[in-house]
Structures are given as structure tokens and as C-alpha cells.
Amino acid sequence: NNLTFLLGAFFLIRVIWGGWLWLTARGNEQQVTKAQHMIFHAIVGMAIVIGARLIAELALLIIGQATLGDPGS
């Protein structure tokens, strides 16, 4: 949970930083492109983190049910 929190905070910082670069670009296409890439990469990275977390939670749930039995059935 702590690692997910830290990665979420890093994601938020990257998006804000990219937004600031875009806001202060003043028509400089190179800086706008850099800001867009920074925001895009932050979103893709966070999607990977969330996906990995979901896969790990699912695997632990399946392993737990296989070893302890499903109390609902």
C-alpha cells in the first residue's frame, strides 16, 4: 500500500509538472511536445502500476481460495 501511495504521488507530480511545462510553453512546439509526452508517460506508468496491483491481488485471492477453500461454497 505504501509503494502504491508513493507511485501515485509521483504520478501526480509528473502530471502537474507536465501541465506546468505546457502552460508556460508560450507557443514553443518543442516544449509542448515534451509536456505532452511527460503527461502521457505518467498516465501509462500509472496504468501499469494499477494493472500490476490488480493482477497481484487477484493471484493472492485465487491462491488463498485454493489453499484454504472457499467458505462461500
mmCIF file of the N, C-alpha and C atoms, coordinates in Angstrom:
data_MODEL
# 
_entry.id   MODEL 
# 
loop_
_atom_site.group_PDB 
_atom_site.id 
_atom_site.type_symbol 
_atom_site.label_atom_id 
_atom_site.label_alt_id 
_atom_site.label_comp_id 
_atom_site.label_asym_id 
_atom_site.label_entity_id 
_atom_site.label_seq_id 
_atom_site.pdbx_PDB_ins_code 
_atom_site.Cartn_x 
_atom_site.Cartn_y 
_atom_site.Cartn_z 
_atom_site.occupancy 
_atom_site.B_iso_or_equiv 
_atom_site.pdbx_formal_charge 
_atom_site.auth_seq_id 
_atom_site.auth_comp_id 
_atom_site.auth_asym_id 
_atom_site.auth_atom_id 
_atom_site.pdbx_PDB_model_num 
ATOM 1   N N  . ASN A 1 1  ? 0.812   -1.198  0.000   1.00 0.00 ? 1  ASN A N  1 
ATOM 2   C CA . ASN A 1 1  ? 0.000   0.000   0.000   1.00 0.00 ? 1  ASN A CA 1 
ATOM 3   C C  . ASN A 1 1  ? 0.856   1.262   0.000   1.00 0.00 ? 1  ASN A C  1 
ATOM 4   N N  . ASN A 1 2  ? 1.951   1.243   0.749   1.00 0.00 ? 2  ASN A N  1 
ATOM 5   C CA . ASN A 1 2  ? 2.817   2.428   0.791   1.00 0.00 ? 2  ASN A CA 1 
ATOM 6   C C  . ASN A 1 2  ? 3.470   2.688   -0.554  1.00 0.00 ? 2  ASN A C  1 
ATOM 7   N N  . LEU A 1 3  ? 3.882   1.614   -1.221  1.00 0.00 ? 3  LEU A N  1 
ATOM 8   C CA . LEU A 1 3  ? 4.503   1.783   -2.534  1.00 0.00 ? 3  LEU A CA 1 
ATOM 9   C C  . LEU A 1 3  ? 3.499   2.346   -3.535  1.00 0.00 ? 3  LEU A C  1 
ATOM 10  N N  . THR A 1 4  ? 2.270   1.864   -3.488  1.00 0.00 ? 4  THR A N  1 
ATOM 11  C CA . THR A 1 4  ? 1.233   2.368   -4.380  1.00 0.00 ? 4  THR A CA 1 
ATOM 12  C C  . THR A 1 4  ? 0.979   3.850   -4.109  1.00 0.00 ? 4  THR A C  1 
ATOM 13  N N  . PHE A 1 5  ? 0.970   4.224   -2.841  1.00 0.00 ? 5  PHE A N  1 
ATOM 14  C CA . PHE A 1 5  ? 0.786   5.633   -2.477  1.00 0.00 ? 5  PHE A CA 1 
ATOM 15  C C  . PHE A 1 5  ? 1.924   6.489   -3.035  1.00 0.00 ? 5  PHE A C  1 
ATOM 16  N N  . LEU A 1 6  ? 3.163   6.022   -2.865  1.00 0.00 ? 6  LEU A N  1 
ATOM 17  C CA . LEU A 1 6  ? 4.313   6.786   -3.362  1.00 0.00 ? 6  LEU A CA 1 
ATOM 18  C C  . LEU A 1 6  ? 4.287   6.914   -4.878  1.00 0.00 ? 6  LEU A C  1 
ATOM 19  N N  . LEU A 1 7  ? 3.941   5.831   -5.564  1.00 0.00 ? 7  LEU A N  1 
ATOM 20  C CA . LEU A 1 7  ? 3.864   5.893   -7.020  1.00 0.00 ? 7  LEU A CA 1 
ATOM 21  C C  . LEU A 1 7  ? 2.731   6.807   -7.476  1.00 0.00 ? 7  LEU A C  1 
ATOM 22  N N  . GLY A 1 8  ? 1.631   6.821   -6.739  1.00 0.00 ? 8  GLY A N  1 
ATOM 23  C CA . GLY A 1 8  ? 0.536   7.738   -7.053  1.00 0.00 ? 8  GLY A CA 1 
ATOM 24  C C  . GLY A 1 8  ? 0.957   9.188   -6.875  1.00 0.00 ? 8  GLY A C  1 
ATOM 25  N N  . ALA A 1 9  ? 1.705   9.453   -5.823  1.00 0.00 ? 9  ALA A N  1 
ATOM 26  C CA . ALA A 1 9  ? 2.205   10.808  -5.593  1.00 0.00 ? 9  ALA A CA 1 
ATOM 27  C C  . ALA A 1 9  ? 3.185   11.212  -6.700  1.00 0.00 ? 9  ALA A C  1 
ATOM 28  N N  . PHE A 1 10 ? 4.044   10.277  -7.109  1.00 0.00 ? 10 PHE A N  1 
ATOM 29  C CA . PHE A 1 10 ? 4.978   10.545  -8.206  1.00 0.00 ? 10 PHE A CA 1 
ATOM 30  C C  . PHE A 1 10 ? 4.214   10.831  -9.493  1.00 0.00 ? 10 PHE A C  1 
ATOM 31  N N  . PHE A 1 11 ? 3.149   10.059  -9.751  1.00 0.00 ? 11 PHE A N  1 
ATOM 32  C CA . PHE A 1 11 ? 2.310   10.268  -10.929 1.00 0.00 ? 11 PHE A CA 1 
ATOM 33  C C  . PHE A 1 11 ? 1.713   11.672  -10.899 1.00 0.00 ? 11 PHE A C  1 
ATOM 34  N N  . LEU A 1 12 ? 1.180   12.066  -9.761  1.00 0.00 ? 12 LEU A N  1 
ATOM 35  C CA . LEU A 1 12 ? 0.564   13.381  -9.646  1.00 0.00 ? 12 LEU A CA 1 
ATOM 36  C C  . LEU A 1 12 ? 1.581   14.493  -9.882  1.00 0.00 ? 12 LEU A C  1 
ATOM 37  N N  . ILE A 1 13 ? 2.775   14.334  -9.334  1.00 0.00 ? 13 ILE A N  1 
ATOM 38  C CA . ILE A 1 13 ? 3.823   15.339  -9.529  1.00 0.00 ? 13 ILE A CA 1 
ATOM 39  C C  . ILE A 1 13 ? 4.202   15.443  -10.996 1.00 0.00 ? 13 ILE A C  1 
ATOM 40  N N  . ARG A 1 14 ? 4.341   14.287  -11.673 1.00 0.00 ? 14 ARG A N  1 
ATOM 41  C CA . ARG A 1 14 ? 4.702   14.304  -13.099 1.00 0.00 ? 14 ARG A CA 1 
ATOM 42  C C  . ARG A 1 14 ? 3.625   14.978  -13.945 1.00 0.00 ? 14 ARG A C  1 
ATOM 43  N N  . VAL A 1 15 ? 2.368   14.714  -13.634 1.00 0.00 ? 15 VAL A N  1 
ATOM 44  C CA . VAL A 1 15 ? 1.283   15.328  -14.401 1.00 0.00 ? 15 VAL A CA 1 
ATOM 45  C C  . VAL A 1 15 ? 1.254   16.838  -14.159 1.00 0.00 ? 15 VAL A C  1 
ATOM 46  N N  . ILE A 1 16 ? 1.416   17.256  -12.921 1.00 0.00 ? 16 ILE A N  1 
ATOM 47  C CA . ILE A 1 16 ? 1.430   18.695  -12.626 1.00 0.00 ? 16 ILE A CA 1 
ATOM 48  C C  . ILE A 1 16 ? 2.630   19.362  -13.299 1.00 0.00 ? 16 ILE A C  1 
ATOM 49  N N  . TRP A 1 17 ? 3.779   18.715  -13.244 1.00 0.00 ? 17 TRP A N  1 
ATOM 50  C CA . TRP A 1 17 ? 4.979   19.269  -13.883 1.00 0.00 ? 17 TRP A CA 1 
ATOM 51  C C  . TRP A 1 17 ? 4.782   19.377  -15.396 1.00 0.00 ? 17 TRP A C  1 
ATOM 52  N N  . GLY A 1 18 ? 4.230   18.341  -16.005 1.00 0.00 ? 18 GLY A N  1 
ATOM 53  C CA . GLY A 1 18 ? 3.947   18.381  -17.439 1.00 0.00 ? 18 GLY A CA 1 
ATOM 54  C C  . GLY A 1 18 ? 2.943   19.472  -17.782 1.00 0.00 ? 18 GLY A C  1 
ATOM 55  N N  . GLY A 1 19 ? 1.929   19.625  -16.947 1.00 0.00 ? 19 GLY A N  1 
ATOM 56  C CA . GLY A 1 19 ? 0.953   20.692  -17.165 1.00 0.00 ? 19 GLY A CA 1 
ATOM 57  C C  . GLY A 1 19 ? 1.581   22.068  -17.057 1.00 0.00 ? 19 GLY A C  1 
ATOM 58  N N  . TRP A 1 20 ? 2.484   22.209  -16.098 1.00 0.00 ? 20 TRP A N  1 
ATOM 59  C CA . TRP A 1 20 ? 3.179   23.495  -15.942 1.00 0.00 ? 20 TRP A CA 1 
ATOM 60  C C  . TRP A 1 20 ? 4.056   23.787  -17.162 1.00 0.00 ? 20 TRP A C  1 
ATOM 61  N N  . LEU A 1 21 ? 4.754   22.768  -17.665 1.00 0.00 ? 21 LEU A N  1 
ATOM 62  C CA . LEU A 1 21 ? 5.564   22.970  -18.868 1.00 0.00 ? 21 LEU A CA 1 
ATOM 63  C C  . LEU A 1 21 ? 4.699   23.376  -20.053 1.00 0.00 ? 21 LEU A C  1 
ATOM 64  N N  . TRP A 1 22 ? 3.558   22.740  -20.175 1.00 0.00 ? 22 TRP A N  1 
ATOM 65  C CA . TRP A 1 22 ? 2.648   23.033  -21.281 1.00 0.00 ? 22 TRP A CA 1 
ATOM 66  C C  . TRP A 1 22 ? 2.095   24.455  -21.139 1.00 0.00 ? 22 TRP A C  1 
ATOM 67  N N  . LEU A 1 23 ? 1.744   24.816  -19.918 1.00 0.00 ? 23 LEU A N  1 
ATOM 68  C CA . LEU A 1 23 ? 1.178   26.136  -19.653 1.00 0.00 ? 23 LEU A CA 1 
ATOM 69  C C  . LEU A 1 23 ? 2.185   27.246  -19.949 1.00 0.00 ? 23 LEU A C  1 
ATOM 70  N N  . THR A 1 24 ? 3.450   26.998  -19.647 1.00 0.00 ? 24 THR A N  1 
ATOM 71  C CA . THR A 1 24 ? 4.476   28.033  -19.817 1.00 0.00 ? 24 THR A CA 1 
ATOM 72  C C  . THR A 1 24 ? 5.225   27.913  -21.142 1.00 0.00 ? 24 THR A C  1 
ATOM 73  N N  . ALA A 1 25 ? 4.742   27.085  -22.059 1.00 0.00 ? 25 ALA A N  1 
ATOM 74  C CA . ALA A 1 25 ? 5.446   26.875  -23.326 1.00 0.00 ? 25 ALA A CA 1 
ATOM 75  C C  . ALA A 1 25 ? 5.445   28.121  -24.205 1.00 0.00 ? 25 ALA A C  1 
ATOM 76  N N  . ARG A 1 26 ? 4.417   28.927  -24.128 1.00 0.00 ? 26 ARG A N  1 
ATOM 77  C CA . ARG A 1 26 ? 4.303   30.160  -24.920 1.00 0.00 ? 26 ARG A CA 1 
ATOM 78  C C  . ARG A 1 26 ? 4.490   29.909  -26.414 1.00 0.00 ? 26 ARG A C  1 
ATOM 79  N N  . GLY A 1 27 ? 3.885   28.856  -26.901 1.00 0.00 ? 27 GLY A N  1 
ATOM 80  C CA . GLY A 1 27 ? 3.933   28.573  -28.334 1.00 0.00 ? 27 GLY A CA 1 
ATOM 81  C C  . GLY A 1 27 ? 5.143   27.794  -28.787 1.00 0.00 ? 27 GLY A C  1 
ATOM 82  N N  . ASN A 1 28 ? 6.049   27.459  -27.896 1.00 0.00 ? 28 ASN A N  1 
ATOM 83  C CA . ASN A 1 28 ? 7.225   26.670  -28.253 1.00 0.00 ? 28 ASN A CA 1 
ATOM 84  C C  . ASN A 1 28 ? 6.785   25.214  -28.442 1.00 0.00 ? 28 ASN A C  1 
ATOM 85  N N  . GLU A 1 29 ? 6.722   24.783  -29.694 1.00 0.00 ? 29 GLU A N  1 
ATOM 86  C CA . GLU A 1 29 ? 6.208   23.455  -30.021 1.00 0.00 ? 29 GLU A CA 1 
ATOM 87  C C  . GLU A 1 29 ? 7.040   22.341  -29.390 1.00 0.00 ? 29 GLU A C  1 
ATOM 88  N N  . GLN A 1 30 ? 8.334   22.553  -29.285 1.00 0.00 ? 30 GLN A N  1 
ATOM 89  C CA . GLN A 1 30 ? 9.204   21.533  -28.690 1.00 0.00 ? 30 GLN A CA 1 
ATOM 90  C C  . GLN A 1 30 ? 8.866   21.330  -27.209 1.00 0.00 ? 30 GLN A C  1 
ATOM 91  N N  . GLN A 1 31 ? 8.599   22.393  -26.495 1.00 0.00 ? 31 GLN A N  1 
ATOM 92  C CA . GLN A 1 31 ? 8.258   22.282  -25.082 1.00 0.00 ? 31 GLN A CA 1 
ATOM 93  C C  . GLN A 1 31 ? 6.852   21.699  -24.907 1.00 0.00 ? 31 GLN A C  1 
ATOM 94  N N  . VAL A 1 32 ? 5.924   22.052  -25.810 1.00 0.00 ? 32 VAL A N  1 
ATOM 95  C CA . VAL A 1 32 ? 4.580   21.484  -25.751 1.00 0.00 ? 32 VAL A CA 1 
ATOM 96  C C  . VAL A 1 32 ? 4.640   19.975  -25.962 1.00 0.00 ? 32 VAL A C  1 
ATOM 97  N N  . THR A 1 33 ? 5.432   19.539  -26.940 1.00 0.00 ? 33 THR A N  1 
ATOM 98  C CA . THR A 1 33 ? 5.581   18.107  -27.214 1.00 0.00 ? 33 THR A CA 1 
ATOM 99  C C  . THR A 1 33 ? 6.202   17.399  -26.020 1.00 0.00 ? 33 THR A C  1 
ATOM 100 N N  . LYS A 1 34 ? 7.207   18.006  -25.412 1.00 0.00 ? 34 LYS A N  1 
ATOM 101 C CA . LYS A 1 34 ? 7.841   17.417  -24.230 1.00 0.00 ? 34 LYS A CA 1 
ATOM 102 C C  . LYS A 1 34 ? 6.830   17.275  -23.095 1.00 0.00 ? 34 LYS A C  1 
ATOM 103 N N  . ALA A 1 35 ? 6.010   18.287  -22.880 1.00 0.00 ? 35 ALA A N  1 
ATOM 104 C CA . ALA A 1 35 ? 4.999   18.243  -21.829 1.00 0.00 ? 35 ALA A CA 1 
ATOM 105 C C  . ALA A 1 35 ? 3.957   17.168  -22.114 1.00 0.00 ? 35 ALA A C  1 
ATOM 106 N N  . GLN A 1 36 ? 3.513   17.062  -23.358 1.00 0.00 ? 36 GLN A N  1 
ATOM 107 C CA . GLN A 1 36 ? 2.532   16.042  -23.728 1.00 0.00 ? 36 GLN A CA 1 
ATOM 108 C C  . GLN A 1 36 ? 3.095   14.644  -23.497 1.00 0.00 ? 36 GLN A C  1 
ATOM 109 N N  . HIS A 1 37 ? 4.342   14.445  -23.868 1.00 0.00 ? 37 HIS A N  1 
ATOM 110 C CA . HIS A 1 37 ? 4.970   13.137  -23.662 1.00 0.00 ? 37 HIS A CA 1 
ATOM 111 C C  . HIS A 1 37 ? 5.107   12.827  -22.177 1.00 0.00 ? 37 HIS A C  1 
ATOM 112 N N  . MET A 1 38 ? 5.445   13.831  -21.376 1.00 0.00 ? 38 MET A N  1 
ATOM 113 C CA . MET A 1 38 ? 5.589   13.619  -19.944 1.00 0.00 ? 38 MET A CA 1 
ATOM 114 C C  . MET A 1 38 ? 4.255   13.193  -19.326 1.00 0.00 ? 38 MET A C  1 
ATOM 115 N N  . ILE A 1 39 ? 3.186   13.867  -19.693 1.00 0.00 ? 39 ILE A N  1 
ATOM 116 C CA . ILE A 1 39 ? 1.863   13.525  -19.166 1.00 0.00 ? 39 ILE A CA 1 
ATOM 117 C C  . ILE A 1 39 ? 1.438   12.147  -19.644 1.00 0.00 ? 39 ILE A C  1 
ATOM 118 N N  . PHE A 1 40 ? 1.650   11.859  -20.932 1.00 0.00 ? 40 PHE A N  1 
ATOM 119 C CA . PHE A 1 40 ? 1.274   10.556  -21.488 1.00 0.00 ? 40 PHE A CA 1 
ATOM 120 C C  . PHE A 1 40 ? 2.029   9.425   -20.793 1.00 0.00 ? 40 PHE A C  1 
ATOM 121 N N  . HIS A 1 41 ? 3.327   9.600   -20.610 1.00 0.00 ? 41 HIS A N  1 
ATOM 122 C CA . HIS A 1 41 ? 4.126   8.558   -19.969 1.00 0.00 ? 41 HIS A CA 1 
ATOM 123 C C  . HIS A 1 41 ? 3.735   8.370   -18.504 1.00 0.00 ? 41 HIS A C  1 
ATOM 124 N N  . ALA A 1 42 ? 3.364   9.437   -17.830 1.00 0.00 ? 42 ALA A N  1 
ATOM 125 C CA . ALA A 1 42 ? 2.908   9.320   -16.443 1.00 0.00 ? 42 ALA A CA 1 
ATOM 126 C C  . ALA A 1 42 ? 1.609   8.520   -16.376 1.00 0.00 ? 42 ALA A C  1 
ATOM 127 N N  . ILE A 1 43 ? 0.697   8.772   -17.312 1.00 0.00 ? 43 ILE A N  1 
ATOM 128 C CA . ILE A 1 43 ? -0.576  8.045   -17.329 1.00 0.00 ? 43 ILE A CA 1 
ATOM 129 C C  . ILE A 1 43 ? -0.354  6.575   -17.644 1.00 0.00 ? 43 ILE A C  1 
ATOM 130 N N  . VAL A 1 44 ? 0.498   6.284   -18.630 1.00 0.00 ? 44 VAL A N  1 
ATOM 131 C CA . VAL A 1 44 ? 0.792   4.885   -18.965 1.00 0.00 ? 44 VAL A CA 1 
ATOM 132 C C  . VAL A 1 44 ? 1.462   4.183   -17.782 1.00 0.00 ? 44 VAL A C  1 
ATOM 133 N N  . GLY A 1 45 ? 2.390   4.840   -17.133 1.00 0.00 ? 45 GLY A N  1 
ATOM 134 C CA . GLY A 1 45 ? 3.057   4.254   -15.972 1.00 0.00 ? 45 GLY A CA 1 
ATOM 135 C C  . GLY A 1 45 ? 2.086   3.953   -14.849 1.00 0.00 ? 45 GLY A C  1 
ATOM 136 N N  . MET A 1 46 ? 1.161   4.870   -14.592 1.00 0.00 ? 46 MET A N  1 
ATOM 137 C CA . MET A 1 46 ? 0.181   4.632   -13.530 1.00 0.00 ? 46 MET A CA 1 
ATOM 138 C C  . MET A 1 46 ? -0.766  3.499   -13.905 1.00 0.00 ? 46 MET A C  1 
ATOM 139 N N  . ALA A 1 47 ? -1.114  3.392   -15.183 1.00 0.00 ? 47 ALA A N  1 
ATOM 140 C CA . ALA A 1 47 ? -1.962  2.283   -15.629 1.00 0.00 ? 47 ALA A CA 1 
ATOM 141 C C  . ALA A 1 47 ? -1.244  0.944   -15.418 1.00 0.00 ? 47 ALA A C  1 
ATOM 142 N N  . ILE A 1 48 ? 0.049   0.917   -15.676 1.00 0.00 ? 48 ILE A N  1 
ATOM 143 C CA . ILE A 1 48 ? 0.831   -0.306  -15.457 1.00 0.00 ? 48 ILE A CA 1 
ATOM 144 C C  . ILE A 1 48 ? 0.871   -0.655  -13.971 1.00 0.00 ? 48 ILE A C  1 
ATOM 145 N N  . VAL A 1 49 ? 1.064   0.348   -13.127 1.00 0.00 ? 49 VAL A N  1 
ATOM 146 C CA . VAL A 1 49 ? 1.105   0.110   -11.683 1.00 0.00 ? 49 VAL A CA 1 
ATOM 147 C C  . VAL A 1 49 ? -0.242  -0.421  -11.183 1.00 0.00 ? 49 VAL A C  1 
ATOM 148 N N  . ILE A 1 50 ? -1.324  0.195   -11.623 1.00 0.00 ? 50 ILE A N  1 
ATOM 149 C CA . ILE A 1 50 ? -2.652  -0.255  -11.198 1.00 0.00 ? 50 ILE A CA 1 
ATOM 150 C C  . ILE A 1 50 ? -2.933  -1.664  -11.719 1.00 0.00 ? 50 ILE A C  1 
ATOM 151 N N  . GLY A 1 51 ? -2.566  -1.925  -12.981 1.00 0.00 ? 51 GLY A N  1 
ATOM 152 C CA . GLY A 1 51 ? -2.768  -3.258  -13.539 1.00 0.00 ? 51 GLY A CA 1 
ATOM 153 C C  . GLY A 1 51 ? -1.970  -4.318  -12.800 1.00 0.00 ? 51 GLY A C  1 
ATOM 154 N N  . ALA A 1 52 ? -0.733  -4.018  -12.468 1.00 0.00 ? 52 ALA A N  1 
ATOM 155 C CA . ALA A 1 52 ? 0.093   -4.972  -11.725 1.00 0.00 ? 52 ALA A CA 1 
ATOM 156 C C  . ALA A 1 52 ? -0.481  -5.219  -10.339 1.00 0.00 ? 52 ALA A C  1 
ATOM 157 N N  . ARG A 1 53 ? -0.967  -4.173  -9.714  1.00 0.00 ? 53 ARG A N  1 
ATOM 158 C CA . ARG A 1 53 ? -1.574  -4.317  -8.384  1.00 0.00 ? 53 ARG A CA 1 
ATOM 159 C C  . ARG A 1 53 ? -2.812  -5.208  -8.449  1.00 0.00 ? 53 ARG A C  1 
ATOM 160 N N  . LEU A 1 54 ? -3.647  -4.994  -9.481  1.00 0.00 ? 54 LEU A N  1 
ATOM 161 C CA . LEU A 1 54 ? -4.853  -5.807  -9.629  1.00 0.00 ? 54 LEU A CA 1 
ATOM 162 C C  . LEU A 1 54 ? -4.517  -7.267  -9.903  1.00 0.00 ? 54 LEU A C  1 
ATOM 163 N N  . ILE A 1 55 ? -3.521  -7.502  -10.738 1.00 0.00 ? 55 ILE A N  1 
ATOM 164 C CA . ILE A 1 55 ? -3.115  -8.882  -11.034 1.00 0.00 ? 55 ILE A CA 1 
ATOM 165 C C  . ILE A 1 55 ? -2.574  -9.556  -9.769  1.00 0.00 ? 55 ILE A C  1 
ATOM 166 N N  . ALA A 1 56 ? -1.779  -8.848  -8.995  1.00 0.00 ? 56 ALA A N  1 
ATOM 167 C CA . ALA A 1 56 ? -1.234  -9.423  -7.754  1.00 0.00 ? 56 ALA A CA 1 
ATOM 168 C C  . ALA A 1 56 ? -2.350  -9.727  -6.760  1.00 0.00 ? 56 ALA A C  1 
ATOM 169 N N  . GLU A 1 57 ? -3.297  -8.817  -6.607  1.00 0.00 ? 57 GLU A N  1 
ATOM 170 C CA . GLU A 1 57 ? -4.416  -9.049  -5.687  1.00 0.00 ? 57 GLU A CA 1 
ATOM 171 C C  . GLU A 1 57 ? -5.252  -10.240 -6.143  1.00 0.00 ? 57 GLU A C  1 
ATOM 172 N N  . LEU A 1 58 ? -5.491  -10.359 -7.447  1.00 0.00 ? 58 LEU A N  1 
ATOM 173 C CA . LEU A 1 58 ? -6.254  -11.480 -7.983  1.00 0.00 ? 58 LEU A CA 1 
ATOM 174 C C  . LEU A 1 58 ? -5.519  -12.795 -7.757  1.00 0.00 ? 58 LEU A C  1 
ATOM 175 N N  . ALA A 1 59 ? -4.226  -12.799 -7.987  1.00 0.00 ? 59 ALA A N  1 
ATOM 176 C CA . ALA A 1 59 ? -3.438  -14.017 -7.780  1.00 0.00 ? 59 ALA A CA 1 
ATOM 177 C C  . ALA A 1 59 ? -3.468  -14.439 -6.313  1.00 0.00 ? 59 ALA A C  1 
ATOM 178 N N  . LEU A 1 60 ? -3.330  -13.483 -5.406  1.00 0.00 ? 60 LEU A N  1 
ATOM 179 C CA . LEU A 1 60 ? -3.391  -13.808 -3.977  1.00 0.00 ? 60 LEU A CA 1 
ATOM 180 C C  . LEU A 1 60 ? -4.773  -14.332 -3.576  1.00 0.00 ? 60 LEU A C  1 
ATOM 181 N N  . LEU A 1 61 ? -5.805  -13.772 -4.166  1.00 0.00 ? 61 LEU A N  1 
ATOM 182 C CA . LEU A 1 61 ? -7.160  -14.236 -3.879  1.00 0.00 ? 61 LEU A CA 1 
ATOM 183 C C  . LEU A 1 61 ? -7.354  -15.670 -4.366  1.00 0.00 ? 61 LEU A C  1 
ATOM 184 N N  . ILE A 1 62 ? -6.898  -15.960 -5.568  1.00 0.00 ? 62 ILE A N  1 
ATOM 185 C CA . ILE A 1 62 ? -7.040  -17.306 -6.126  1.00 0.00 ? 62 ILE A CA 1 
ATOM 186 C C  . ILE A 1 62 ? -6.213  -18.307 -5.328  1.00 0.00 ? 62 ILE A C  1 
ATOM 187 N N  . ILE A 1 63 ? -4.994  -17.955 -4.985  1.00 0.00 ? 63 ILE A N  1 
ATOM 188 C CA . ILE A 1 63 ? -4.149  -18.855 -4.193  1.00 0.00 ? 63 ILE A CA 1 
ATOM 189 C C  . ILE A 1 63 ? -4.760  -19.085 -2.818  1.00 0.00 ? 63 ILE A C  1 
ATOM 190 N N  . GLY A 1 64 ? -5.307  -18.040 -2.219  1.00 0.00 ? 64 GLY A N  1 
ATOM 191 C CA . GLY A 1 64 ? -5.941  -18.177 -0.913  1.00 0.00 ? 64 GLY A CA 1 
ATOM 192 C C  . GLY A 1 64 ? -7.153  -19.093 -0.954  1.00 0.00 ? 64 GLY A C  1 
ATOM 193 N N  . GLN A 1 65 ? -7.945  -18.983 -2.013  1.00 0.00 ? 65 GLN A N  1 
ATOM 194 C CA . GLN A 1 65 ? -9.113  -19.846 -2.142  1.00 0.00 ? 65 GLN A CA 1 
ATOM 195 C C  . GLN A 1 65 ? -8.713  -21.291 -2.416  1.00 0.00 ? 65 GLN A C  1 
ATOM 196 N N  . ALA A 1 66 ? -7.633  -21.477 -3.162  1.00 0.00 ? 66 ALA A N  1 
ATOM 197 C CA . ALA A 1 66 ? -7.187  -22.839 -3.498  1.00 0.00 ? 66 ALA A CA 1 
ATOM 198 C C  . ALA A 1 66 ? -6.622  -23.544 -2.277  1.00 0.00 ? 66 ALA A C  1 
ATOM 199 N N  . THR A 1 67 ? -5.945  -22.798 -1.417  1.00 0.00 ? 67 THR A N  1 
ATOM 200 C CA . THR A 1 67 ? -5.297  -23.436 -0.265  1.00 0.00 ? 67 THR A CA 1 
ATOM 201 C C  . THR A 1 67 ? -6.223  -23.533 0.956   1.00 0.00 ? 67 THR A C  1 
ATOM 202 N N  . LEU A 1 68 ? -7.064  -22.532 1.138   1.00 0.00 ? 68 LEU A N  1 
ATOM 203 C CA . LEU A 1 68 ? -7.920  -22.521 2.323   1.00 0.00 ? 68 LEU A CA 1 
ATOM 204 C C  . LEU A 1 68 ? -9.340  -22.998 2.034   1.00 0.00 ? 68 LEU A C  1 
ATOM 205 N N  . GLY A 1 69 ? -9.686  -23.104 0.787   1.00 0.00 ? 69 GLY A N  1 
ATOM 206 C CA . GLY A 1 69 ? -11.046 -23.468 0.427   1.00 0.00 ? 69 GLY A CA 1 
ATOM 207 C C  . GLY A 1 69 ? -11.937 -22.241 0.414   1.00 0.00 ? 69 GLY A C  1 
ATOM 208 N N  . ASP A 1 70 ? -12.975 -22.266 -0.380  1.00 0.00 ? 70 ASP A N  1 
ATOM 209 C CA . ASP A 1 70 ? -13.883 -21.146 -0.492  1.00 0.00 ? 70 ASP A CA 1 
ATOM 210 C C  . ASP A 1 70 ? -14.984 -21.295 0.545   1.00 0.00 ? 70 ASP A C  1 
ATOM 211 N N  . PRO A 1 71 ? -15.039 -20.408 1.541   1.00 0.00 ? 71 PRO A N  1 
ATOM 212 C CA . PRO A 1 71 ? -16.061 -20.546 2.572   1.00 0.00 ? 71 PRO A CA 1 
ATOM 213 C C  . PRO A 1 71 ? -17.463 -20.293 2.045   1.00 0.00 ? 71 PRO A C  1 
ATOM 214 N N  . GLY A 1 72 ? -17.583 -19.673 0.872   1.00 0.00 ? 72 GLY A N  1 
ATOM 215 C CA . GLY A 1 72 ? -18.904 -19.369 0.328   1.00 0.00 ? 72 GLY A CA 1 
ATOM 216 C C  . GLY A 1 72 ? -19.546 -20.540 -0.393  1.00 0.00 ? 72 GLY A C  1 
ATOM 217 N N  . SER A 1 73 ? -18.787 -21.575 -0.713  1.00 0.00 ? 73 SER A N  1 
ATOM 218 C CA . SER A 1 73 ? -19.378 -22.671 -1.490  1.00 0.00 ? 73 SER A CA 1 
ATOM 219 C C  . SER A 1 73 ? -19.620 -23.918 -0.663  1.00 0.00 ? 73 SER A C  1 
# 
